[in-house]
Amino acid sequence: MRVRQLWAPVLSTLLISVAVQFVALRVPQLPPWVFFTRNGVSIVLAPLWMLALPFIGALGAWLPCAPAGIPATAS
């Protein structure tokens, strides 16, 4: 039961977000935003990926309650 309620949604959300990030960095669009910090670390943010994240998170939250139609409770 725990696999369907916890691990399946987590892994599917992770895989979908990584796939969308991969596509978002390859598709011609707005260039990724690159920020450089003082210690030499760079942070790359893709606008298309950032816009997709709330929908991917909503899908991950919906997956555990999809079969029964009600939110799953921890047992």
N, C-alpha and C positions, 0 to 999 in steps of 0.2 A: 504494500500500500504506500509506503514511504517513497518508493521509486516513482510512482505516478504522481504523487502530490508534491514532491520536492525536486528530485534529481532530473526527471524528464523535462519539466519546465525550465529548470536552470540551464541544463545542457542545450536545449533547443534555443533558448534566448541567447545564450552565448554564441552558438554556431551561426544563428541568423545575424547577430550584430557584427560578427567578424566577417561574414560574407558580404554584408552591406558595406562595411568599411572598405573591404577589398575592392568592390565595384566602385564605390564613391571616389576612391583615390585613382582609379583607372579611367573613369568616364570624363570626357572633356566638360568642364564646368568652371565655376569660380575656382581660382587657384586656392590650394589649401593655405590656411593661415598658419604662419610659423612664428613662434615667439621664442626669443632667446633669453635665458636667465643669466644672472651675473656669474654663476658658477659654471657656465658653458653647456648647460643642458638645454636642448631645444624641444619645444612642444609643438606638435603638428596637429591642427584641427581641420577637418574637412566639413564644410558647411552642409553638404548633402547628408553626410553621416549624422551630424548633430541634429538635423531636422528629423531624421528617421528614428532616433533613439526613443522618444516618448511612445511612438507606435509599437516599437519592438518590445518595450517594457510592458505596455498594455497587453500585448499578445502573451507575454510570459505570465502575467497575472491572470489572464483569462483561461489559460490551459488547464490548471488544476480543477476548475469548476465547470469545464465544458461538458464532460459526459453526464453529470447529474443535474447541471443547471443551478446548483447552489454551491457556495464556497465550501471548500473542504475544511474540516476541523482536525486539529492535531489530536492523536489518540495514543 
